[in-house]
Amino acid sequence: MSIERHDTRLDRFVDNYAERTNGMRVSAVRALFAVANRPEIVSLAGGMPNIEDLGLQAIADNVSRLIRDHGAKVMQYGSGQGEPEIRERICEVMALESILAHPDDICVTAGSQQGLDLVTRVFCDPGDVILAESPSYVGALGTFLSYQCEVVHVPSDEHGISPAALRETIARLQADGKRIKFLYTIPNFSNPSGLTQPMQRRREVIDACNDGGVMVVEDNPYGLLTLETLPQPAMRAIDPEVIYLGSFSKIFAPGFRVGWVLAPHGVREKLTLAQESATLCPPVFSQFAIADYLEHYDWQKQIVAFRDMYRGRRDAMLEELADAMPDGVSWTQPKGGFFVWLTMPEGLDSQAMLPRGVNARVAYVPGAAFYADGQGAANMRLSYCFPTAERIREGVRRLAGMIRSELEVHEIFGTDFRHPQGSHVPGPSPDLS
Ligand SMILES: Cc1ncc(COP(=O)(O)O)c(C=O)c1O
């Protein structure tokens, strides 16, 4: 039976929405993503992990055994904090990044995206300031803005957040009477920059925050996807007061929607209360399926296989960028994770170029999506996680051709390609993740 939908496109509830929905904007590039998913287009835009090589049959066998032997338990409501079985396993995962944690200090979440939401919910009132690196994860910016927070970007260099700029920003904002609630940082293979904070830098960032009385929120979905060295100790391994967000999305599979927050006891209690009011409990079946996967599957070997696969794709992207990009274009050299951050000469605007990119059959995420304040026009995020190495090379060649012709036009006409500042406000989108 088909039901006719009466959609007048006029929203008669428009005057009823809470003020906080003003911070929830549709990403200006979302429409283009429908186009980007066409097969003729090479998408260097999406941040989806490539999970094709997971042992699906073994996982299916485990899941059906779980239902057969424990169905009544694993399909029931569960604890608001998350199931003890998975919290114990999460401690083993975090130990790979030198974190010594107790299962009681973990609150399981529906992906680390929900962790971001709960942390913001328990700490932030409208108008509070959140510090974020430059650039920063679009989904986090969307969450912060939806809680009516002010996001202030702290300048970064090739090692991530600049400690001097961080100290200066904290002092300036506090002198202005602003309430800074936390620094949000992705120290490993950041989304979107691909940059990693070395150990010394992690310590300096933590010291600057501690001196200014600012909490640190460390978001670390990519830390185990290191492509060159062993995983580094997390910021949480340096300072147990750091609030740590983890996820199974990139080291296993995002569809289960399981992440976690590791936090000092009092914070963890508040997070659990917030979790209960949001969902009663995080997805119980997913938690048991993942705990079972961690117990019966060689998950560490799987992570090594993921690393090998992503390394090949990263190398293909970096080699092709070096071969194909015109002078004046630069990019980061990620040592892990999914992303390369590309910088074009001033005056070019990656958002304005996006339709021309689609004409050239290549898609990327414009840099402005990763700032809350209109920066990033000359940047774009390129991801190497999903397409094959061959498609990545083709996509980079197409992109290089497009940038080259933009530069020629720019040189001839001296046109200012840029959008007005602040024309794009980020909104989380699974395609952008
Ligand atoms: C830096 C960062 N944090 C959080 C997330 C959310 O991941 P999930 O909710 O799937 O754990 C993502 C997803 O891409 C991410 O890149």
Ligand as a Chemical Component Dictionary entry (heavy atoms), coordinates in Angstrom:
data_LIG
# 
_chem_comp.id                   LIG 
_chem_comp.type                 NON-POLYMER 
_chem_comp.pdbx_formal_charge   0 
_chem_comp.three_letter_code    LIG 
# 
loop_
_chem_comp_atom.comp_id 
_chem_comp_atom.atom_id 
_chem_comp_atom.alt_atom_id 
_chem_comp_atom.type_symbol 
_chem_comp_atom.charge 
_chem_comp_atom.model_Cartn_x 
_chem_comp_atom.model_Cartn_y 
_chem_comp_atom.model_Cartn_z 
_chem_comp_atom.pdbx_ordinal 
LIG C1 C1 C 0 37.461 12.734 14.322 1  
LIG C2 C2 C 0 36.181 11.975 14.348 2  
LIG N1 N1 N 0 35.492 11.900 15.501 3  
LIG C3 C3 C 0 34.346 11.217 15.587 4  
LIG C4 C4 C 0 33.829 10.576 14.489 5  
LIG C5 C5 C 0 32.529 9.831  14.638 6  
LIG O1 O1 O 0 32.742 8.473  14.500 7  
LIG P1 P1 P 0 31.762 7.357  15.081 8  
LIG O2 O2 O 0 30.555 8.050  15.623 9  
LIG O3 O3 O 0 31.427 6.496  13.924 10 
LIG O4 O4 O 0 32.515 6.666  16.138 11 
LIG C6 C6 C 0 34.492 10.634 13.258 12 
LIG C7 C7 C 0 33.936 9.990  12.067 13 
LIG O5 O5 O 0 34.427 10.035 10.999 14 
LIG C8 C8 C 0 35.712 11.338 13.201 15 
LIG O6 O6 O 0 36.420 11.425 12.074 16 
# 
loop_
_chem_comp_bond.comp_id 
_chem_comp_bond.atom_id_1 
_chem_comp_bond.atom_id_2 
_chem_comp_bond.value_order 
_chem_comp_bond.pdbx_ordinal 
LIG C1 C2 SING 1  
LIG C2 N1 SING 2  
LIG C2 C8 DOUB 3  
LIG N1 C3 DOUB 4  
LIG C3 C4 SING 5  
LIG C4 C5 SING 6  
LIG C4 C6 DOUB 7  
LIG C5 O1 SING 8  
LIG O1 P1 SING 9  
LIG P1 O2 DOUB 10 
LIG P1 O3 SING 11 
LIG P1 O4 SING 12 
LIG C6 C7 SING 13 
LIG C6 C8 SING 14 
LIG C7 O5 DOUB 15 
LIG C8 O6 SING 16 
# 
